[in-house]
Amino acid sequence: MPRRAALIAALLVLLGAEARAWPATLVGPLLRDARRLVPRSLALLISEREKEISEAAQRFPAPLGQALAGDLPSGDLAPETLGALDARAADVVALFKDRRVSEGVVMLGATLRIPADLSDPVLAASEGYPAGVAREYYAFVEASLDKMPVVIDDAQALQLERRDLEGYWRQLLQKSRSQAAVIRSELYRRGSVVDHRTLDYRSPVFGVAQLSYSRAVTGIAATWLALWREAGGDMTRIRPPREILPRDGGP
């Protein structure tokens, strides 16, 4: 295990930006959209500490980050990784029960790294991508964000208990894995990386980006809610999601 962790760390250093998940510029939007799915009291606490949460997410414990990085390309999470993630979740709940609310909110918010990474099809690619593909994909997501409808990926996930999170996290990764090939086929053609500026909403990449971003938002909110619920947090004043149905005869 120490040798495996060292190899993963070295690989991440070599890959640099290509190995990173959602860029820092997208952490703020992820926080903002996930806050819409939690009780107003929790949303306010997270909003007041957004800077600290973003910084804590960037400083996510190295062993956990390395374990995730090692498992994501395989398409499944090892029992050891799931145990470590659950231990992190237990630490969050313990802070709230000890009435260390400010610390608890920051650590809770920073758990966004777990569902966000698991919802990223770039990290779930079994063979990785040619240099430049991940950069163009993230640039496309960032440029298209204001055009993407953010939807709830799984409404039932917002009712999960902490004990259900391990299975849910594995499902997030499996969905991401199923989309990873689209990014390669659309952004790497005839031996060259495709410039993201040549793509628009009609590209399959737009569909993957919209679904993965919505999956990340739902996953973050589901994780927060499960831990907040176990800690005995206020579960009132949750804004109900707006249901949108296709219109007959519509475009």
C-alpha positions in Angstrom: 0.0 0.0 0.0 2.7 2.6 0.8 4.4 1.8 -2.6 1.0 2.1 -4.4 0.3 5.5 -2.7 3.8 6.7 -3.7 3.3 5.7 -7.3 -0.1 7.4 -7.5 1.4 10.6 -5.9 4.2 10.6 -8.4 1.8 10.1 -11.3 -0.3 13.0 -10.2 2.8 15.2 -10.1 3.7 14.2 -13.6 0.3 14.7 -15.0 -0.2 18.1 -13.3 -3.3 19.9 -14.4 -4.4 17.0 -16.6 -5.1 14.9 -13.5 -7.1 17.5 -11.6 -10.9 17.3 -11.4 -13.2 20.3 -11.6 -11.1 23.5 -11.9 -11.1 25.9 -9.0 -13.3 28.3 -11.0 -16.1 25.7 -10.9 -15.9 25.1 -7.2 -17.9 28.3 -6.5 -20.7 27.4 -8.9 -20.9 23.8 -7.5 -21.2 25.2 -4.0 -23.8 27.7 -5.1 -26.0 25.1 -6.9 -25.7 22.5 -4.2 -26.7 25.0 -1.5 -30.1 25.3 -3.3 -30.9 21.7 -2.4 -30.3 21.9 1.4 -32.1 23.5 4.3 -31.8 27.3 4.4 -30.0 27.2 7.8 -27.3 24.9 6.4 -27.1 26.9 3.2 -26.5 30.1 5.1 -23.8 28.5 7.2 -22.0 27.2 4.1 -22.4 30.5 2.3 -20.8 32.4 5.2 -17.8 30.1 5.0 -17.5 29.6 1.3 -13.9 30.8 1.1 -12.7 28.5 3.9 -14.6 25.6 2.4 -13.0 26.1 -1.0 -9.6 26.2 0.6 -10.3 23.1 2.7 -11.5 21.3 -0.5 -8.2 22.1 -2.2 -6.3 20.8 0.9 -8.2 17.6 1.0 -6.2 15.0 2.9 -3.6 13.5 0.6 -4.2 9.9 1.6 -7.9 10.2 0.7 -7.1 12.0 -2.5 -4.5 9.4 -3.5 -6.9 6.5 -2.7 -9.6 8.1 -4.9 -7.2 8.8 -7.7 -6.1 5.2 -7.6 -9.6 3.8 -7.7 -11.4 6.1 -10.1 -9.8 4.6 -13.3 -10.8 1.1 -12.2 -14.5 2.0 -12.1 -15.0 1.0 -8.5 -14.0 2.0 -5.0 -11.9 -0.4 -2.9 -13.2 -1.4 0.6 -10.2 0.4 2.1 -11.1 3.6 0.2 -14.8 3.4 1.2 -13.7 2.9 4.8 -11.5 5.9 4.8 -14.2 8.1 3.2 -16.7 6.9 5.8 -14.2 7.7 8.6 -14.0 11.2 7.2 -17.8 11.5 7.2 -17.8 10.3 10.8 -15.3 13.0 11.8 -17.7 15.6 10.3 -20.6 14.4 12.3 -18.5 14.2 15.5 -17.6 17.9 15.1 -21.2 18.9 15.0 -22.1 16.7 18.0 -19.3 18.3 19.9 -20.8 21.7 19.1 -17.8 22.8 17.0 -20.2 24.1 14.4 -17.8 26.4 12.5 -15.2 23.6 12.1 -17.9 21.1 11.2 -19.4 23.3 8.5 -16.0 23.8 6.9 -15.2 20.1 6.9 -18.7 19.2 5.8 -18.5 21.7 2.9 -15.1 20.3 1.9 -16.5 16.8 1.5 -17.8 18.1 -1.9 -14.5 16.7 -3.2 -15.8 13.2 -2.8 -19.0 13.3 -4.9 -17.4 15.9 -7.2 -14.5 13.7 -8.1 -16.7 10.6 -8.4 -19.0 12.6 -10.8 -16.1 13.6 -13.1 -15.9 11.4 -16.3 -12.4 12.6 -16.9 -11.1 11.0 -13.7 -13.1 7.8 -14.4 -11.5 7.1 -17.8 -9.9 3.7 -17.7 -7.0 4.6 -20.0 -6.8 8.3 -19.4 -6.7 10.8 -22.2 -4.1 12.2 -24.6 -2.5 15.4 -23.3 -4.7 18.4 -23.8 -8.1 16.6 -23.9 -8.9 17.1 -20.2 -7.9 20.8 -20.5 -10.2 21.3 -23.4 -13.1 19.5 -21.7 -12.9 21.6 -18.5 -12.6 24.8 -20.6 -15.8 23.7 -22.4 -17.6 23.1 -19.2 -16.6 26.5 -17.8 -17.6 28.3 -21.0 -20.9 26.5 -21.2 -22.0 26.6 -17.6 -24.4 29.5 -18.1 -26.2 27.5 -20.8 -26.5 24.3 -18.9 -29.8 23.4 -17.1 -28.8 22.0 -13.7 -31.2 19.2 -12.9 -31.5 16.8 -9.9 -29.7 13.6 -11.0 -31.5 11.4 -8.4 -34.2 12.9 -6.2 -34.1 9.9 -3.8 -30.4 10.5 -3.1 -31.5 13.6 -1.1 -33.1 11.3 1.4 -30.1 9.0 2.1 -28.7 8.2 5.5 -25.0 8.2 6.1 -24.9 4.4 5.9 -26.2 4.6 2.4 -23.5 6.9 1.1 -20.9 4.2 0.2 -23.3 2.5 -2.3 -24.4 5.9 -3.6 -20.8 7.0 -4.2 -20.1 3.9 -6.1 -23.1 4.6 -8.3 -21.8 8.1 -9.1 -18.5 6.6 -10.3 -20.2 4.0 -12.4 -22.3 6.7 -14.2 -19.1 8.7 -14.8 -17.3 5.7 -16.2 -20.1 5.2 -18.8 -19.6 8.7 -20.1 -15.8 8.8 -20.2 -15.5 7.4 -23.8 -17.6 10.2 -25.2 -15.0 12.8 -24.2 -12.2 11.0 -25.9 -14.1 10.3 -29.1 -15.3 14.0 -29.4 -12.3 15.8 -28.3 -9.5 13.7 -29.9 -9.9 13.2 -33.6 -7.5 12.1 -36.3 -4.6 12.2 -33.8 -5.3 15.8 -32.7 -7.0 17.5 -29.7 -10.2 19.4 -30.7 -10.4 23.0 -29.6 -13.4 23.4 -27.3 -14.4 26.6 -29.0 -15.5 24.7 -32.0 -18.1 22.8 -30.0 -21.6 24.0 -28.9 -24.7 22.7 -27.2 -25.3 20.2 -30.1 -22.2 18.3 -29.3 -22.4 15.1 -27.2 -19.7 16.7 -25.0 -22.3 19.2 -23.9 -24.6 16.4 -22.8 -21.8 14.7 -20.9 -20.9 18.1 -19.2 -24.4 18.9 -18.3 -25.1 15.5 -16.9 -21.9 15.2 -14.9 -22.2 18.7 -13.5 -25.8 18.0 -12.4 -24.6 14.7 -11.0 -21.9 16.5 -9.0 -24.4 19.1 -7.6 -26.8 16.4 -6.6 -24.1 14.2 -5.1 -22.7 17.1 -3.1 -26.1 18.0 -1.7 -26.9 14.3 -1.0 -23.6 13.9 1.0 -24.1 17.1 3.0 -27.7 16.2 3.8 -26.9 12.7 5.0 -24.2 14.0 7.4 -26.3 17.0 8.5 -29.2 14.7 9.1 -27.1 12.3 11.3 -25.7 15.2 13.2 -29.2 16.3 14.2 -29.1 19.5 12.1 -32.2 21.5 11.1 -34.0 19.8 8.3 -36.8 22.4 7.8 -37.2 25.0 5.1 -35.9 23.0 2.2 -36.9 24.6 -1.1 -38.7 22.0 -3.1 -37.3 21.4 -6.6 -39.3 22.6 -9.5 -40.5 19.8 -11.8 -40.2 20.4 -15.5 -41.9 18.1 -17.9 -41.6 18.1 -21.7 -44.4 19.7 -23.6 -46.3 17.8 -26.2 -45.5 19.1 -29.6 -42.5 21.0 -28.3 -39.1 21.2 -30.0 
